[in-house]
C-alpha cells in the first residue's frame, strides 16, 4: 500500500515545452473543428453533468440520477426545494464545471502530480457510473474510463504526462465552446429550459447575466490554466 502511495505522490518531471504547446494546439483543434467537436463534446457533457451532481450533493439535495444522451446532451435529476440557494448553486455548476476541473487539473499537472490527476479522473468516472440511469450513459463512462486506464497501463510512463496535458487543455478550451453555443441558441429562442433560463426564473437576474458569468469563469480558468501549464514561467 505504501508503494502505491509513493508512486501516486511522486512528482513527475514535465515534458519538453514543444509537447505542451503541441498538446494545447491539438486540444484547440479538436474543440474548434466541428466534426471532432461533435465526437468529443460528450466528454464535456460528462463533466457538465458531474458538476450538477456534485453541487447537488454538497448542498444536500437528493441526487436521483444522471442521463447522458447520444446527441451529447445530458440531464441531472435532483430532488429537494425547487427554489433557494441549493437549487441555484446546483443549476449554476454545470457550465463552469469543465473549466474548473481543467484549472484544477492544470495545477496538478504543472506540479508533476500526473498520477494523482489520472487517478482522480478514473475515480470520478466510477462514482458517476453509480448514478447513471441509462444505457448510453453507462457505455459512455465505461469507454471513457476504460480508454484512460488502458492508455496509462500499456503506454510508457512518460506518456501519462502527454495524456494529462491533452485532457487538461481539452477541458479548458472545451469549457468555453458550450457557453458560446448556449448564447447562440438563446438568441434564436431554442433553449427555453437551459441552465441560464432556469437560473433567471430562480433569481432576479436575467439569463444573459448567467451566460456572461459562465463565460467569465471559463475564460478566467483558461487564463489561469494556461499560466500554470506554461513551461517557461
BAPASE-626342 format. One line per 3 residues: number of its first residue (from 1); for each residue x, y, z of N, C-alpha, C. Coordinates in nm, 2 decimals. Atoms other than C-alpha are relative to their C-alpha. Last residue first. Example, Ala and Ser with C-alpha at 12.3 -4.5 7.8 and 13.67 -1.06 7.14 Angstrom:
<atoms>
2) -0.09/-0.11/0.00/1.37/-0.11/0.71/-0.08/0.11/0.08; 0.09/-0.12/0.00/1.23/-0.45/0.78/0.09/0.12/0.00
</atoms>
This chain:
<atoms>
233) 0.03/-0.10/-0.11/0.72/3.06/-1.64/0.10/-0.02/0.11; -0.10/-0.10/0.00/0.86/2.88/-1.95/-0.01/0.10/0.12; -0.13/0.06/-0.05/0.67/2.56/-1.92/0.11/0.10/0.01
230) -0.10/-0.06/0.08/0.33/2.74/-1.94/0.14/-0.05/0.05; -0.06/0.10/0.09/0.09/2.50/-1.78/0.12/0.05/-0.08; -0.05/0.11/-0.07/0.01/2.72/-1.48/0.08/-0.10/-0.09
227) -0.12/-0.05/-0.08/-0.03/3.03/-1.69/0.07/-0.12/0.07; -0.11/-0.03/0.09/-0.25/2.85/-1.94/0.12/0.05/0.07; -0.06/0.13/0.04/-0.46/2.71/-1.66/0.11/0.02/-0.09
224) -0.08/0.05/-0.11/-0.51/3.06/-1.51/0.06/-0.13/-0.04; -0.11/-0.09/-0.02/-0.61/3.21/-1.85/0.09/-0.06/0.12; -0.09/0.02/0.12/-0.84/2.92/-1.93/0.13/0.08/0.02
221) -0.06/0.14/-0.02/-1.00/2.93/-1.58/0.10/-0.03/-0.11; -0.10/-0.02/-0.10/-1.05/3.31/-1.62/0.07/-0.13/0.03; -0.12/-0.08/0.05/-1.22/3.25/-1.95/0.11/0.01/0.10
218) -0.07/0.08/0.10/-1.45/2.98/-1.81/0.13/0.07/-0.05; -0.07/0.11/-0.08/-1.54/3.19/-1.51/0.08/-0.09/-0.09; -0.11/-0.06/-0.08/-1.61/3.49/-1.73/0.07/-0.10/0.08
215) -0.11/-0.03/0.09/-1.81/3.28/-1.98/0.12/0.06/0.07; -0.06/0.13/0.04/-2.03/3.13/-1.71/0.12/0.03/-0.08; -0.07/0.05/-0.11/-2.09/3.48/-1.57/0.07/-0.13/-0.03
212) -0.12/-0.08/-0.01/-2.19/3.61/-1.91/0.09/-0.05/0.12; -0.09/0.04/0.11/-2.43/3.33/-1.96/0.13/0.07/0.01; -0.06/0.13/-0.04/-2.57/3.40/-1.61/0.09/-0.06/-0.11
209) -0.10/-0.02/-0.10/-2.62/3.77/-1.69/0.07/-0.14/0.04; -0.12/-0.05/0.06/-2.79/3.68/-2.01/0.11/0.03/0.10; -0.08/0.11/0.05/-3.04/3.47/-1.83/0.13/0.05/-0.06
206) 0.04/0.06/0.14/-3.16/3.77/-1.64/0.09/-0.11/-0.04; -0.10/-0.04/0.10/-3.10/3.82/-1.26/-0.04/-0.06/-0.13; 0.04/-0.12/0.06/-3.39/3.82/-1.01/0.09/0.05/-0.12
203) -0.06/-0.12/-0.06/-3.33/3.46/-0.92/-0.06/0.12/-0.07; -0.02/0.02/-0.14/-3.49/3.12/-0.98/0.05/0.13/0.08; 0.13/0.02/-0.07/-3.65/3.21/-1.31/0.02/-0.02/0.15
200) 0.08/-0.12/0.01/-3.33/3.35/-1.44/-0.13/-0.01/0.07; -0.06/-0.09/-0.10/-3.14/3.05/-1.31/-0.07/0.13/0.00; 0.04/0.05/-0.13/-3.37/2.82/-1.52/0.04/0.09/0.12
197) 0.14/-0.04/-0.01/-3.30/3.04/-1.82/-0.07/-0.05/0.13; 0.01/-0.15/-0.01/-2.93/3.01/-1.77/-0.14/0.04/0.02; -0.04/-0.03/-0.14/-2.95/2.63/-1.71/-0.01/0.15/0.02
194) -0.14/0.01/-0.02/-3.14/2.60/-2.04/0.03/0.03/0.15; -0.02/0.07/-0.12/-3.52/2.55/-2.04/0.15/-0.02/0.03; 0.08/-0.06/-0.11/-3.62/2.80/-2.30/0.03/-0.06/0.13
191) -0.04/0.06/-0.13/-3.32/2.69/-2.52/-0.08/0.06/0.11; 0.00/0.15/0.01/-3.41/2.74/-2.89/0.03/-0.06/0.13; 0.11/0.05/-0.08/-3.51/3.11/-2.88/-0.01/-0.15/0.01
188) 0.10/0.05/0.09/-3.28/3.21/-3.16/-0.12/-0.06/0.07; 0.03/-0.10/0.09/-3.06/3.43/-2.95/-0.11/-0.04/-0.09; 0.09/-0.09/-0.08/-3.07/3.16/-2.68/-0.05/0.12/-0.09
185) 0.14/0.06/0.00/-2.92/2.92/-2.93/-0.10/0.08/0.07; 0.05/0.00/0.14/-2.62/3.15/-2.99/-0.14/-0.06/-0.01; 0.04/-0.14/0.03/-2.58/3.21/-2.62/-0.05/0.01/-0.14
182) 0.13/-0.03/-0.07/-2.58/2.84/-2.55/-0.05/0.14/-0.03; 0.12/0.07/0.07/-2.33/2.77/-2.83/-0.13/0.03/0.07; 0.02/-0.08/0.12/-2.09/3.03/-2.67/-0.12/-0.06/-0.08
179) 0.06/-0.13/-0.04/-2.13/2.86/-2.34/-0.03/0.09/-0.12; 0.14/0.02/-0.03/-2.07/2.52/-2.50/-0.07/0.12/0.05; 0.09/0.01/0.12/-1.75/2.65/-2.66/-0.15/-0.03/0.04
176) 0.05/-0.13/0.06/-1.59/2.77/-2.34/-0.10/-0.01/-0.11; 0.09/-0.06/-0.10/-1.54/2.45/-2.13/-0.06/0.13/-0.06; 0.13/0.05/0.02/-1.39/2.28/-2.43/-0.10/0.05/0.09
173) 0.06/-0.05/0.13/-1.09/2.50/-2.43/-0.14/-0.04/-0.01; 0.00/-0.15/0.00/-1.01/2.44/-2.06/-0.06/0.06/-0.12; 0.10/-0.05/-0.09/-1.13/2.08/-2.06/0.00/0.15/0.00
170) 0.13/0.02/0.05/-0.93/2.00/-2.37/-0.11/0.05/0.09; 0.02/-0.10/0.10/-0.62/2.16/-2.23/-0.14/-0.01/-0.07; 0.02/-0.13/-0.07/-0.65/1.95/-1.92/-0.02/0.11/-0.10
167) 0.13/-0.01/-0.07/-0.71/1.63/-2.11/-0.02/0.13/0.06; 0.11/0.00/0.10/-0.42/1.69/-2.36/-0.14/0.01/0.07; 0.00/-0.13/0.07/-0.18/1.78/-2.08/-0.11/0.01/-0.10
164) 0.04/-0.10/-0.09/-0.27/1.47/-1.88/-0.01/0.14/-0.06; 0.14/0.02/-0.01/-0.24/1.24/-2.18/-0.06/0.11/0.10; 0.06/-0.05/0.12/0.10/1.38/-2.25/-0.15/-0.01/0.01
161) 0.00/-0.15/0.00/0.20/1.34/-1.89/-0.06/0.06/-0.12; 0.11/-0.04/-0.09/0.09/0.97/-1.89/-0.01/0.16/0.00; 0.12/-0.03/0.08/0.31/0.92/-2.20/-0.11/0.05/0.09
158) -0.01/-0.14/0.05/0.63/0.94/-1.99/-0.13/0.05/-0.07; 0.03/-0.10/-0.11/0.53/0.62/-1.82/0.00/0.14/-0.04; -0.12/-0.03/-0.08/0.53/0.43/-2.15/-0.04/0.10/0.11
155) -0.10/-0.09/0.06/0.19/0.31/-2.26/0.12/0.02/0.09; -0.09/0.06/0.10/0.01/-0.01/-2.16/0.10/0.10/-0.06; -0.05/0.13/-0.04/-0.15/0.08/-1.82/0.11/-0.05/-0.11
152) -0.10/-0.02/-0.10/-0.19/0.46/-1.88/0.06/-0.14/0.04; -0.11/-0.08/0.05/-0.36/0.41/-2.21/0.11/0.01/0.10; -0.08/0.08/0.09/-0.57/0.12/-2.09/0.12/0.08/-0.05
149) -0.08/0.10/-0.07/-0.69/0.31/-1.79/0.09/-0.08/-0.09; -0.11/-0.06/-0.08/-0.78/0.62/-1.99/0.08/-0.11/0.07; -0.10/-0.06/0.09/-0.96/0.42/-2.25/0.11/0.06/0.08
146) -0.08/0.11/0.05/-1.15/0.21/-1.99/0.11/0.05/-0.09; -0.09/0.04/-0.10/-1.27/0.53/-1.82/0.09/-0.11/-0.04; -0.09/-0.11/-0.03/-1.40/0.68/-2.14/0.10/-0.05/0.11
143) -0.09/-0.02/0.11/-1.55/0.35/-2.27/0.10/0.11/0.04; -0.09/0.12/0.01/-1.71/0.27/-1.94/0.11/0.01/-0.10; -0.10/-0.01/-0.11/-1.84/0.62/-1.90/0.09/-0.12/0.00
140) -0.09/-0.12/0.02/-2.00/0.63/-2.24/0.10/0.01/0.11; -0.10/0.03/0.10/-2.14/0.28/-2.21/0.10/0.11/-0.01; -0.08/0.11/-0.06/-2.32/0.36/-1.88/0.12/-0.03/-0.10
137) -0.09/-0.06/-0.10/-2.45/0.68/-2.02/0.09/-0.09/0.05; -0.10/-0.08/0.07/-2.59/0.51/-2.33/0.10/0.06/0.09; -0.11/0.09/0.06/-2.75/0.25/-2.11/0.10/0.08/-0.07
134) 0.04/0.05/0.13/-2.95/0.50/-1.89/0.12/-0.07/-0.07; 0.13/0.06/0.00/-2.97/0.59/-1.52/-0.04/-0.04/-0.15; 0.05/-0.01/0.14/-2.61/0.68/-1.43/-0.13/-0.08/-0.01
131) 0.12/-0.07/0.00/-2.57/0.72/-1.05/-0.06/0.02/-0.15; 0.09/0.05/-0.10/-2.30/0.46/-0.99/-0.14/0.07/0.00; 0.06/0.12/0.05/-2.12/0.54/-1.31/-0.11/-0.05/0.09
128) 0.11/-0.04/0.08/-2.06/0.89/-1.17/-0.07/-0.12/-0.06; 0.10/-0.05/-0.09/-1.85/0.75/-0.89/-0.13/0.04/-0.08; 0.06/0.12/-0.07/-1.65/0.54/-1.14/-0.12/0.05/0.09
125) 0.08/0.07/0.09/-1.59/0.85/-1.36/-0.07/-0.12/0.06; 0.12/-0.08/0.02/-1.48/1.05/-1.06/-0.09/-0.07/-0.10; 0.09/0.01/-0.12/-1.24/0.77/-0.96/-0.13/0.08/-0.02
122) 0.06/0.13/0.00/-1.09/0.75/-1.31/-0.10/-0.02/0.12; 0.09/0.01/0.11/-1.03/1.12/-1.32/-0.07/-0.13/-0.01; 0.12/-0.08/-0.03/-0.89/1.13/-0.97/-0.10/-0.01/-0.11
119) 0.08/0.08/-0.10/-0.65/0.85/-1.05/-0.13/0.07/0.03; 0.06/0.11/0.08/-0.54/1.04/-1.37/-0.08/-0.09/0.10; 0.11/-0.06/0.09/-0.48/1.36/-1.17/-0.07/-0.12/-0.07
116) 0.11/-0.03/-0.08/-0.29/1.17/-0.89/-0.12/0.05/-0.09; 0.07/0.13/-0.05/-0.07/1.00/-1.14/-0.12/0.03/0.08; 0.09/0.06/0.10/0.00/1.34/-1.31/-0.07/-0.13/0.04
113) 0.08/0.11/-0.06/0.13/1.50/-1.00/-0.10/-0.05/-0.10; -0.06/0.13/0.03/0.41/1.70/-1.17/-0.08/-0.12/0.06; -0.08/0.04/-0.12/0.31/2.03/-1.01/0.06/-0.13/-0.02
110) -0.12/-0.08/-0.01/0.21/2.16/-1.35/0.08/-0.03/0.12; -0.09/0.04/0.10/-0.02/1.86/-1.39/0.13/0.08/0.00; -0.07/0.13/-0.02/-0.18/1.91/-1.06/0.10/-0.04/-0.10
107) -0.09/-0.02/-0.12/-0.24/2.28/-1.11/0.07/-0.13/0.03; -0.12/-0.07/0.04/-0.36/2.22/-1.47/0.09/0.02/0.12; -0.09/0.10/0.06/-0.60/1.95/-1.34/0.13/0.07/-0.05
104) -0.05/0.09/-0.10/-0.76/2.20/-1.10/0.10/-0.10/-0.06; -0.09/-0.08/-0.08/-0.80/2.45/-1.38/0.07/-0.08/0.11; -0.12/-0.03/0.07/-0.94/2.19/-1.61/0.10/0.08/0.07
101) -0.07/0.13/0.00/-1.19/2.08/-1.35/0.13/0.01/-0.08; -0.05/0.00/-0.14/-1.29/2.45/-1.31/0.08/-0.14/0.02; -0.11/-0.09/-0.01/-1.33/2.47/-1.69/0.06/0.00/0.14
98) -0.11/0.05/0.09/-1.54/2.15/-1.72/0.12/0.10/0.02; -0.07/0.12/-0.05/-1.76/2.25/-1.41/0.12/-0.04/-0.09; -0.14/-0.04/-0.05/-1.84/2.61/-1.52/0.08/-0.12/0.04
95) -0.08/-0.06/0.11/-2.14/2.51/-1.74/0.14/0.04/0.04; -0.03/0.08/0.12/-2.28/2.27/-1.49/0.09/0.06/-0.10; -0.12/0.07/-0.01/-2.25/2.44/-1.15/0.04/-0.07/-0.14
92) -0.11/-0.08/0.06/-2.51/2.71/-1.20/0.13/-0.07/-0.01; 0.02/-0.03/0.14/-2.81/2.48/-1.16/0.11/0.08/-0.06; 0.00/0.12/0.09/-2.68/2.32/-0.85/-0.02/0.03/-0.14
89) -0.13/0.04/0.01/-2.59/2.66/-0.69/0.01/-0.13/-0.09; -0.08/-0.10/0.08/-2.93/2.80/-0.76/0.14/-0.05/-0.03; 0.04/0.02/0.14/-3.11/2.49/-0.63/0.08/0.09/-0.10
86) -0.05/0.14/0.05/-2.91/2.49/-0.31/-0.04/-0.02/-0.14; -0.14/0.00/0.04/-2.96/2.87/-0.27/0.05/-0.14/-0.05; -0.09/-0.02/-0.11/-3.34/2.86/-0.28/0.15/-0.02/-0.04
83) -0.07/-0.13/0.00/-3.60/2.72/-0.51/0.10/0.01/0.11; -0.01/-0.04/0.14/-3.75/2.38/-0.60/0.07/0.14/-0.02; 0.07/-0.12/0.02/-3.66/2.25/-0.26/0.01/0.05/-0.14
80) -0.02/-0.09/-0.11/-3.54/1.90/-0.29/-0.08/0.12/-0.02; 0.13/-0.02/-0.08/-3.50/1.63/-0.55/0.03/0.08/0.12; -0.01/-0.01/-0.14/-3.23/1.60/-0.82/-0.14/0.03/0.06
77) 0.13/-0.01/-0.07/-3.22/1.48/-1.18/0.03/0.00/0.15; -0.03/0.05/-0.13/-2.91/1.55/-1.39/-0.13/0.03/0.08; 0.09/-0.06/-0.10/-2.97/1.58/-1.76/0.03/-0.06/0.13
74) 0.01/0.08/-0.12/-2.75/1.53/-2.06/-0.10/0.06/0.09; 0.07/-0.07/-0.11/-2.69/1.64/-2.42/0.00/-0.09/0.12; -0.10/-0.06/-0.09/-2.42/1.49/-2.64/-0.07/0.09/0.10
71) -0.01/-0.13/0.07/-2.68/1.39/-2.91/0.09/0.09/0.08; -0.09/0.01/0.12/-2.62/1.03/-2.79/0.01/0.13/-0.07; 0.07/0.04/0.13/-2.77/1.11/-2.45/0.10/0.00/-0.12
68) -0.08/-0.06/0.11/-2.63/1.11/-2.10/-0.05/-0.05/-0.13; 0.02/0.06/0.14/-2.87/1.06/-1.81/0.09/0.07/-0.10; -0.06/-0.08/0.11/-2.78/1.13/-1.44/-0.03/-0.08/-0.13
65) -0.07/0.07/0.11/-2.96/1.01/-1.13/0.04/0.10/-0.11; 0.08/0.12/0.05/-3.18/1.08/-0.83/0.06/-0.07/-0.11; -0.04/0.03/0.13/-2.94/1.31/-0.63/-0.07/-0.13/-0.05
62) 0.00/0.14/0.03/-3.12/1.43/-0.32/0.03/-0.02/-0.15; 0.11/0.04/0.08/-3.01/1.78/-0.24/0.00/-0.15/-0.02; 0.09/0.09/-0.07/-2.77/1.83/0.04/-0.13/-0.02/-0.07
59) 0.11/-0.09/-0.05/-2.60/2.14/-0.10/-0.11/-0.09/0.06; -0.06/-0.09/-0.09/-2.27/1.94/-0.15/-0.11/0.09/0.07; -0.04/0.07/-0.12/-2.47/1.65/-0.31/0.06/0.10/0.11
56) 0.12/0.05/-0.07/-2.64/1.88/-0.55/0.03/-0.07/0.13; 0.06/-0.11/-0.08/-2.31/2.05/-0.62/-0.13/-0.04/0.07; -0.09/-0.03/-0.12/-2.15/1.72/-0.71/-0.06/0.11/0.08
53) 0.02/0.10/-0.10/-2.44/1.62/-0.94/0.08/0.03/0.13; 0.13/-0.01/-0.06/-2.45/1.95/-1.13/-0.02/-0.10/0.11; 0.01/-0.12/-0.08/-2.08/1.94/-1.18/-0.13/0.02/0.07
50) -0.07/0.03/-0.12/-2.09/1.58/-1.30/0.00/0.12/0.10; 0.10/0.07/-0.09/-2.35/1.68/-1.55/0.06/-0.04/0.13; 0.12/-0.09/-0.03/-2.11/1.93/-1.70/-0.10/-0.06/0.10
47) -0.05/-0.09/-0.11/-1.80/1.70/-1.67/-0.12/0.09/0.04; -0.02/0.08/-0.12/-1.99/1.42/-1.86/0.05/0.10/0.11; 0.14/0.03/-0.06/-2.12/1.68/-2.11/0.02/-0.08/0.13
44) 0.03/-0.12/-0.08/-1.76/1.79/-2.17/-0.13/-0.01/0.07; -0.09/0.00/-0.11/-1.67/1.43/-2.27/-0.03/0.13/0.09; 0.06/0.08/-0.10/-1.98/1.42/-2.49/0.08/-0.01/0.13
41) 0.07/-0.08/-0.09/-1.83/1.70/-2.69/-0.07/-0.07/0.12; -0.06/-0.01/-0.13/-1.57/1.47/-2.83/-0.08/0.08/0.10; -0.04/0.13/-0.05/-1.74/1.34/-3.15/0.05/0.01/0.15
38) 0.12/0.08/-0.01/-1.92/1.67/-3.23/0.03/-0.14/0.06; 0.08/-0.05/-0.11/-1.61/1.86/-3.16/-0.12/-0.08/0.03; -0.06/0.06/-0.12/-1.41/1.64/-3.40/-0.07/0.05/0.13
35) 0.01/0.14/0.01/-1.65/1.73/-3.68/0.06/-0.07/0.13; 0.13/0.05/-0.03/-1.69/2.09/-3.59/-0.01/-0.15/0.01; 0.05/0.07/0.12/-1.32/2.18/-3.57/-0.13/-0.07/0.03
32) 0.04/-0.10/0.10/-1.26/2.43/-3.29/-0.06/-0.07/-0.13; 0.12/-0.08/-0.04/-1.27/2.19/-3.00/-0.04/0.09/-0.11; 0.11/0.09/-0.02/-1.04/1.93/-3.16/-0.13/0.08/0.04
29) 0.05/0.04/0.13/-0.81/2.20/-3.29/-0.12/-0.09/0.01; 0.07/-0.11/0.06/-0.78/2.36/-2.95/-0.06/-0.04/-0.14; 0.13/-0.02/-0.07/-0.69/2.03/-2.80/-0.08/0.11/-0.06
26) 0.08/0.12/0.03/-0.42/1.96/-3.06/-0.14/0.01/0.06; 0.05/-0.01/0.14/-0.28/2.31/-3.03/-0.10/-0.11/-0.04; 0.10/-0.12/0.00/-0.26/2.28/-2.65/-0.06/0.02/-0.14
23) 0.12/0.05/-0.07/-0.10/1.93/-2.68/-0.10/0.11/0.00; 0.07/0.09/0.09/0.15/2.07/-2.93/-0.13/-0.05/0.06; 0.06/-0.09/0.11/0.25/2.36/-2.70/-0.08/-0.09/-0.10
20) 0.11/-0.07/-0.06/0.30/2.12/-2.40/-0.07/0.09/-0.11; 0.11/0.09/-0.02/0.50/1.88/-2.62/-0.12/0.07/0.06; 0.07/0.02/0.13/0.71/2.17/-2.76/-0.11/-0.10/0.02
17) 0.10/-0.11/0.03/0.79/2.27/-2.40/-0.07/-0.02/-0.13; -0.06/-0.11/0.06/0.95/1.93/-2.32/-0.10/0.11/-0.04; -0.05/0.03/0.13/0.75/1.71/-2.08/0.07/0.12/-0.06
14) 0.08/-0.04/0.11/0.73/1.79/-1.71/0.06/-0.04/-0.14; -0.06/-0.12/0.07/0.92/1.60/-1.45/-0.09/0.02/-0.12; -0.07/0.03/0.12/0.70/1.37/-1.24/0.05/0.13/-0.07
11) 0.01/-0.10/0.11/0.62/1.43/-0.88/0.08/-0.04/-0.12; -0.13/-0.04/0.05/0.59/1.12/-0.66/-0.02/0.10/-0.12; -0.03/-0.13/-0.05/0.25/1.12/-0.48/0.14/0.05/-0.06
8) 0.10/-0.11/0.03/0.09/0.84/-0.67/0.05/0.14/0.03; 0.01/-0.01/0.14/0.40/0.61/-0.67/-0.09/0.12/-0.04; -0.12/-0.06/0.04/0.46/0.67/-0.30/0.00/0.03/-0.15
5) 0.01/-0.14/-0.04/0.10/0.59/-0.23/0.13/0.08/-0.04; 0.09/-0.07/0.09/0.13/0.27/-0.43/-0.01/0.14/0.03; -0.06/-0.02/0.13/0.45/0.17/-0.25/-0.10/0.07/-0.10
2) -0.09/-0.12/-0.01/0.29/0.24/0.09/0.06/0.02/-0.14; 0.08/-0.12/0.00/0.00/0.00/0.00/0.09/0.13/0.00
</atoms>
